[in-house]
Amino acid sequence: MILHPYIDPVAVRLGPLAIHWYGLTYLAAFALFWYLAMRRTAHLPFARVGWSKRDVEDILFLGVMGVVLGGRFGYCLFYKPAYYAAHPLEVFYLWQGGMSFHGGLLGVIVAML
């Protein structure tokens, strides 16, 4: 039997607010994208591509929206479709948690299109 260590999914609790590890990971990924994209726009000639810092920020915003909304809708569709079909308004209760990677990936693909 393989034993896995228990890791608390909550990194920090501040009263009723709980910051989860996966939220910190998303935040680090978005910050890394922004940092690397800004460095690239500053160092590479984008005259032929036409990207500006504003374009990078727009792409980041759309990507964040795609991850959050796609991840939530993917969770509702792939993991608990019967429950959310009976309670459709709870799909929008983002504070209750529930994200799926494949839903987030599909959300980012749709946002980038």
N, C-alpha and C positions, 0 to 999 in steps of 0.2 A: 504494500500500500504506500502510495506517495503522499506525503503530507505537505501541504502548501502553507506558508506562513500567512497569518491574518494581517492584512494591512487595512487600516481604517481608511475608508474612502474620503473622509473629511480631513482636510489639511489643517484648517483653522476654524475655530468657532468664536464668533463675536456676538454674544447674546443669542438672539434668534437667528442670526445670519450664519450660515455654514458655507465655507469656501471649500469646494471639492478639488481633489488632485486633477481630475480631468479638465476642470475649468481653468486651472492654472496652466495646464498643458496647452489648451486652446489659446489662451492669452499669450503664452510664449511663442506659439507658432505664428500668430497674427503679428506680433511685434517683430519676430525674425523676418517675416515676409516684408513688412514695411521697411525695416532697416536695409535689407539686401536690395530691395527694389529702388530705394532712394539712392543708395550707393551706385547702383548700376546707371540710373538716369543721370547722375552727376559725372560719371566717368566715361560713359560711352556716347558717341555721337548718335542721337536719336532723330536726326533731321529726316532720314529716309523712313523711319518708322512713325515718327510724329508723336511719341509719348512724352508727356510732361509729368511733373510731380502731381498735378491734379488728377491725371489719368490713373496713376498708381493708387492714389487715395480712393478713387472711384472703384477701381478693381478690388481693393481691399474691402471696401464697404459692401460691395455685391458678394464677395466671397464670404464675409462674416454672415450676411443675411442668408446665403445659401446653406452654410454649415448649420446654423441654428434652426432655421425653418425646415430645411430638408432632413436634418437629424431628428427633429421632433416628429415630423409627419411620417418619416420612415419608421420610427419606433412605433407610432400608433398603427401604421399599416401592416408592418411585418410581425410585430410581437403581440399586440392585443387588438386585432381588428374587430372582434365581436363586441368587446367592451366599449370601444370608441364609436362604433356604429350605434350603440344604444345611448351613449353620452357624447354627442358630437361637439358640444361646446367645450368639453374638457381637452380637446386637441390643442386649444389655445392656452391652456394653463401651463405655461413654460416653467413656472416655479415649482411644479410638482415633480420635475425631473423626467427623465426618459429621453435618451438620444441613441441613435444608431449610426454607426460609421457609414454603412452603405447608403442610408438615407441622406447623410451629410454629403457624401460624395456625389450622389445624384443631384442634390440641391446646388452644389457648386458648379457642376456641369451645366445645369439649366441656367444658373446665374451668369455664367461666362458666355453662354450662347446669346 
